[in-house]
Amino acid sequence: MTSIFLEDGTNVCCTMVEAGPNFVTQVKTPDSDGYSSVQVAFDDAKEKNTSKPMQGHFKKAGISPKRKLVEFRDFELEAAAGDEIKIDIFDEGEVVSVTGTSKGKGFQGVVKRHGFHGVGDATHGQHNRLRAPGSLGPGSTPSRVFKGMRMAGRTGGQTVTLPNVKVVKVFADKNLILLKGAVPGARGSYVTIQN
């Protein structure tokens, strides 16, 4: 993350995202595929690290192999296979949605995973119960724990979409975009930006 000063002098925390160059690999239409979408590729890959079917897919579009493929339904711009989509399709001040895979945190307890408060008081005979989940369910009836009970378990590593993220600045010559606040995922991970 970084920060930038706006014209009125306020300092805004931002995340800088490299968002290009992107190339169209396939255009799907209702006649051929049953729905309309545009498939976009990003981030160069070595040919030896690309499978033969994907090499043929990229060759058909007339571009070099890429690492990431994303499909956008109901894409607004007219595009054909092999076209480059530049970052200047976004405007400063525009509101976008950002989708990414959140950081994995491994196996966590209920306090960190669900925001439980724990017992909160270390007196009255409490021993190692400060971060425990407490009672899990009824006793003799129904004699089981209900499905969906919030308990300890693996946290993070899920697809997260942040709506209403403001585009603070666009550096079209460097294919960089500044987004207000944080975006899901670790450094170097892929995110999808769409308006």
C-alpha positions as CSV (number, residue, x, y, z in Angstrom):
1,M,0.0,0.0,0.0
2,T,0.9,3.6,-0.4
3,S,-0.7,7.0,0.0
4,I,-1.3,10.0,-2.1
5,F,-2.3,13.6,-1.5
6,L,-5.4,14.8,-3.2
7,E,-5.9,18.4,-4.6
8,D,-7.7,19.5,-1.4
9,G,-4.7,18.3,0.7
10,T,-6.2,15.1,2.2
11,N,-3.9,12.1,2.4
12,V,-5.6,8.9,1.0
13,C,-4.3,5.3,1.6
14,C,-4.2,3.5,-1.8
15,T,-3.1,0.2,-3.4
16,M,-1.2,0.3,-6.6
17,V,-2.2,-2.4,-9.1
18,E,-0.4,-3.3,-12.3
19,A,-3.3,-3.7,-14.7
20,G,-1.9,-4.3,-18.2
21,P,-1.2,-4.9,-20.9
22,N,-4.3,-7.1,-21.3
23,F,-5.1,-9.0,-24.5
24,V,-8.4,-10.5,-25.8
25,T,-8.0,-14.2,-26.4
26,Q,-11.6,-15.1,-27.3
27,V,-15.0,-13.4,-27.9
28,K,-18.0,-15.5,-27.0
29,T,-21.4,-14.8,-28.6
30,P,-24.9,-16.1,-27.9
31,D,-24.9,-17.8,-31.3
32,S,-21.7,-19.9,-30.8
33,D,-21.6,-20.2,-27.0
34,G,-25.0,-19.4,-25.7
35,Y,-23.9,-16.2,-23.9
36,S,-21.8,-13.1,-24.6
37,S,-18.5,-12.5,-22.9
38,V,-14.9,-11.5,-23.6
39,Q,-11.9,-13.6,-22.4
40,V,-8.9,-11.5,-21.4
41,A,-5.3,-12.7,-20.7
42,F,-2.7,-11.0,-18.6
43,D,1.0,-11.6,-17.5
44,D,3.5,-13.1,-19.9
45,A,4.4,-16.8,-19.4
46,K,7.1,-19.0,-20.9
47,E,6.0,-21.3,-23.6
48,K,7.6,-24.3,-21.8
49,N,5.4,-23.6,-18.8
50,T,2.2,-23.5,-20.9
51,S,0.2,-26.6,-21.8
52,K,-0.1,-27.5,-25.5
53,P,-3.9,-26.8,-25.6
54,M,-3.3,-23.4,-24.1
55,Q,-0.4,-22.7,-26.5
56,G,-2.9,-23.4,-29.4
57,H,-5.5,-21.2,-27.8
58,F,-3.1,-18.2,-27.5
59,K,-1.7,-18.9,-31.0
60,K,-5.2,-18.7,-32.5
61,A,-5.6,-15.3,-30.9
62,G,-2.2,-14.2,-32.2
63,I,-0.6,-13.4,-28.8
64,S,2.2,-14.9,-26.7
65,P,1.4,-17.3,-23.8
66,K,-0.1,-15.7,-20.7
67,R,-0.5,-16.8,-17.1
68,K,-3.9,-15.5,-16.2
69,L,-7.2,-15.9,-18.1
70,V,-10.4,-14.1,-17.0
71,E,-13.8,-14.0,-18.6
72,F,-16.0,-10.9,-18.4
73,R,-19.7,-11.2,-19.3
74,D,-21.5,-8.5,-21.1
75,F,-18.3,-6.6,-21.9
76,E,-19.2,-3.0,-23.0
77,L,-16.3,-2.4,-25.4
78,E,-16.2,-3.9,-28.9
79,A,-13.3,-6.3,-29.0
80,A,-11.8,-9.0,-31.3
81,A,-9.3,-11.7,-30.5
82,G,-5.8,-10.3,-30.3
83,D,-6.9,-6.8,-29.4
84,E,-5.2,-5.0,-26.5
85,I,-7.3,-3.6,-23.7
86,K,-5.5,-0.6,-22.1
87,I,-5.9,0.7,-18.6
88,D,-7.4,4.0,-19.9
89,I,-10.8,2.4,-20.0
90,F,-11.0,3.4,-16.3
91,D,-11.4,7.0,-15.3
92,E,-10.2,8.8,-12.2
93,G,-13.0,9.0,-9.7
94,E,-14.8,6.0,-11.1
95,V,-16.2,3.3,-8.8
96,V,-15.2,-0.3,-9.5
97,S,-15.4,-3.8,-8.0
98,V,-12.2,-5.7,-7.1
99,T,-12.2,-9.5,-6.8
100,G,-9.2,-11.5,-5.4
101,T,-8.3,-14.4,-3.2
102,S,-7.9,-13.3,0.4
103,K,-4.8,-14.2,2.4
104,G,-4.9,-17.6,4.0
105,K,-4.6,-17.6,7.8
106,G,-4.6,-21.4,8.4
107,F,-6.6,-23.0,11.3
108,Q,-7.9,-20.3,13.6
109,G,-10.1,-20.2,16.7
110,V,-13.5,-18.6,17.0
111,V,-12.2,-15.3,18.3
112,K,-10.1,-14.6,15.2
113,R,-12.4,-16.4,12.8
114,H,-15.8,-15.2,13.8
115,G,-15.1,-12.3,16.3
116,F,-16.3,-14.2,19.5
117,H,-15.3,-12.4,22.7
118,G,-14.5,-15.5,24.7
119,V,-15.4,-15.8,28.4
120,G,-13.8,-12.4,29.1
121,D,-13.3,-12.9,32.8
122,A,-10.4,-15.0,34.3
123,T,-12.0,-15.4,37.7
124,H,-14.6,-17.8,39.2
125,G,-12.6,-21.0,38.4
126,Q,-12.1,-20.2,34.7
127,H,-9.0,-22.1,33.4
128,N,-7.8,-21.6,29.8
129,R,-11.3,-20.5,28.7
130,L,-10.7,-16.9,27.6
131,R,-10.8,-17.7,23.9
132,A,-13.0,-20.8,24.0
133,P,-16.2,-21.0,21.9
134,G,-18.5,-21.9,24.9
135,S,-21.6,-24.0,24.6
136,L,-22.2,-25.6,21.2
137,G,-25.9,-26.7,21.3
138,P,-28.8,-28.3,23.0
139,G,-28.4,-31.4,25.2
140,S,-30.8,-34.3,25.0
141,T,-32.9,-32.8,22.2
142,P,-31.7,-32.9,19.4
143,S,-28.4,-34.3,20.8
144,R,-26.3,-32.9,18.0
145,V,-24.6,-29.8,16.8
146,F,-26.6,-27.9,14.2
147,K,-25.1,-27.5,10.7
148,G,-23.4,-24.2,10.1
149,M,-22.4,-23.7,13.7
150,R,-19.6,-21.2,13.9
151,M,-16.6,-23.0,15.2
152,A,-12.8,-23.0,14.7
153,G,-11.5,-23.9,11.3
154,R,-9.5,-22.7,8.3
155,T,-9.7,-19.0,7.7
156,G,-8.9,-17.0,4.6
157,G,-7.9,-18.2,1.1
158,Q,-11.4,-17.4,-0.2
159,T,-12.6,-15.4,-3.2
160,V,-13.6,-12.0,-1.9
161,T,-15.2,-9.2,-3.9
162,L,-14.9,-5.6,-2.7
163,P,-17.6,-3.4,-4.3
164,N,-17.5,0.4,-4.6
165,V,-13.7,0.9,-4.7
166,K,-12.8,4.3,-6.0
167,V,-10.2,4.8,-8.7
168,V,-7.9,7.5,-7.4
169,K,-5.4,7.8,-10.3
170,V,-4.6,6.1,-13.6
171,F,-1.1,6.0,-15.0
172,A,-1.9,4.9,-18.5
173,D,1.8,5.0,-19.7
174,K,2.9,2.6,-17.0
175,N,-0.3,0.4,-16.9
176,L,-0.7,1.2,-13.2
177,I,-3.9,2.1,-11.4
178,L,-4.3,3.5,-7.8
179,L,-7.3,2.1,-5.9
180,K,-8.5,3.7,-2.6
181,G,-8.0,1.5,0.4
182,A,-6.9,-2.2,0.5
183,V,-7.7,-4.9,-2.0
184,P,-8.0,-8.7,-1.2
185,G,-4.9,-10.8,-1.5
186,A,-1.2,-10.8,-0.8
187,R,1.5,-8.8,-2.7
188,G,1.9,-10.2,-6.2
189,S,-1.4,-12.0,-6.3
190,Y,-4.0,-11.5,-9.1
191,V,-7.1,-9.4,-8.8
192,T,-9.9,-8.7,-11.2
193,I,-11.1,-5.1,-11.6
194,Q,-14.4,-4.4,-13.3
195,N,-16.9,-1.6,-13.4
